[in-house]
Amino acid sequence: LFFRLSPSLPAKSLAMRLLTLHRAVRSVRWGGCWRSFSVERMGTCAELGCGPNALSGHSKSGDVLGLTNEKKTLMGDIKPPISIPGDDFGTNLQSAEHMLKQGRFGEAWGFNTRALLVHSSGRGRRIKVWERALCYLVRAEALLDMDAPRRALTELHPAKELLQRGREGWPVEVLKRIEEADTRFNLKKAENDELRTQRENAKVPVTVITGFLGSGKTTLLNRILQ
């Protein structure tokens, strides 16, 4: 996110600017360069391997899921359940993890986005590589819980990219969670692909013949049957 935070901006005004910017574009640093993309380019639910009843809002413009309380969390109307004095990044990331465990995906996504915005702004303490990867991992786990595996892959990929640069100093728990998320992605996608195939095969093909009175509908049908 290429901007400089001004300490003179009111909190509400700053939150609105961050939210607007985050909806407009999502930038992820992969392979040493910045790539920006719209979620709309990713395809439909079926193309993404998501479940028929997936809760993800990946077909919407921007990266905001539109879940309950997500916007309130981004705006600061919902206080973080976990507070780490002097550490905005840790406060938001730990709060996101807490909400994820409770199945409150909107709040989890909102606090996680706030953590990434803190990192992008360059404010606060030096953030470790594995902590940034953990941000993406939490988002991937939330999307997997919402039955959107292919959408989760776009969050899991940058975490794995960071891991490829070197895993020295990475907590074992984080490494294990990345492996588990990768396994869940493959299993979930295969399961959803099979479910969609079953639903498609269960459909009964129908042909509809229409036309004005006397246009020959019955004649056509009789000839087909004969």
N, C-alpha and C positions, 0 to 999 in steps of 0.2 A: 504494500500500500504506500504509494509515493506521496506523502504529505508530511507536513510538520505540525505537531500539536502545539496550540497556543495555550499557555496556562491561564490567559485572561478570558477564554471562552467559558460561558456558563455550562454547567454539566449537561443540562437538557439539550442545549444547542449542539454541544460536542457529540452527544450520543446520537442525535438526529443526523448529523453529518456522517458519522461512522456508519450508521445503519444504511443510509442512502448509498454511500460508496460501496458498502459490502454487497448490497443488492445488485448494484450495477455490474460489478466485475469481481471475480475471485481469482487472485493471483497466487500461484504456487511455484516455488523455486525448485525446478527439477533439472538435474544435470548441469548446474551452473548458470542457467538462464531462466528468465521469467516467462511463464506462459500463462496467458489469460484466456478463459473460455467461459461461454455461457452454458448453463445447465441444459438449456433447450436443445443444444446440439447433440445431446447424448442419446436421443432416441426415445421410443415409447417404452412402456412398462414391459411389453412382451420382448422387445429387442434387448432390454437390459437384464432379462432373466429374473424379474421381480415376480413375487407372488401375485395372484389375481386380486387379492384384497390388501395389497401393500399400502401402508400408511404414508410412505414417503411422498414428498411434494417435488420430486426431481423433474417433473414435466413443466414446472413453473419457471418463469424467468427469474434469474438470480439464484442465490444460494440459500435463501431463507426458506425453511421448510413450512412455515405457516402454521406450526403447531401451537396448541394452547399455551399461553404465557411466554412464548418465545420472544415476542416483541417487547413485552413488559420487562423481561430479563435483560434484553439488550439496552433498554432505556434506563435501566437502573431502578425500576419500580419494585422489583423483587430483590430483596437483600440476599446476599450469598449466605448459605447455611454454615459455611466454614470460613473463618477469618484468620488470616496470617498477617499480623502487623508488619507493615513496611514491605509487603510482597503482594502486589496486585495480581501478578501472573499466577503465583501459587494459590492465592485465594480463589480466583476464578476457575483454575484447573481442578483443584480439589473439590470445589462446589459442583462442577460439572460431573465429576466422578460420583459424588454423593447422589446427585439427581438421577444419574444413569442407573445406579443400583436400585433406586426406587421406581424405575420405569417411567419417570417424568421426562420424556424426551425433549419437549419444548424448552424446559429450563436447562437441561443438560446441554443442548445445542447452543442456547443463548450464552451461558457462562463460558462455554468453550470458545465461542466466537470472540467474546471479550478478552479471553486469555491470548488468543492469536493477535488481536488488535494491539494489546499491550506489547507483545513481542515485536510486531511490525513497527510500532512507534519508536522503539528504542529506549523507552522509559524504564526505570527501575533497575533491578540487578541483572547480572549477566545470566542468560538462560542457557542451560545445557542442551546439547543436541538431542539427547534422549528425552528431555522434557518436551521439546517441540514435537518430536515424533509421537509422544504420548497424547498430545492434542489431537493429532490426526487419527490416532488409534481409538480414542474415545468416540470420535465422530463415526468411525467405521463400525464400532461395536453398536452404537445407537442405531445405525441404518440396518445392520444385520438383525437387530431385535425388531425392527419395523418391516422385515421381510423385503428388503431392497438390496440384494447382494451386489449387483453390478454397480449400483450407485455407491455402495460401501467401498468398492474396489478403488474408486477415485480418491478416497481418503486413506485407504490402506497403502496405496502405491507410494505416496511421498514418505510415509513412515519407513517403508522398506528401502527407499532410496537413501534416506538418511542413515539407515543401518548399514548399507553397503559401503559407506565411507569409513567405517570402522566401528567395531562394537566394544572397544576398550572403555571401561568405566560404566557400561550400561548395566542397570540392575537386572538380575536374572528374571525377576517377575515381569518386567517389560518385554524382554526377549520371548518369554513363554507366552505372553498375551498376544504378541504379534503372530507367533506360530499358530496359536489357537484360532485367531481371527482369520488367518489365511485358510485354515482347514474348514472353518465354518462357512467361509465364502464358497468354496468348491462344493461342499455338501448341499448348501442352501440353493445354489444355482442349479445343480443337477436335479434336486428335488422339485424346484419350481418349473424347470423345463419339462420334466416328466408329467407334472400336474397339468400344465398347459396342453401338452400333447394329448392327454387323456380327455380333456374337455373338448378339444377340437375334434377328436375321433368320435365323441359321443353326440356331436351335432347331427341333425337330420337334414340332408340337402332338400331345398324347396325351390321349385320353379314356378313363377307367377306369370300367367298369360293375361294381358290386359288389352283393351281395345273398345272402340265404340260399338253400339248396337248394330249387328249385321256386318261387322268387319271380318268375320270368319273364324272366331275363336273356337266355336264348337267343331267346325269343319276341320280345323287344324288338329284339334285334340283327337277327333275320330280317326284321322289319317295316321297320327302317331300311334294310336292304340292298335290299328289294323296292321 
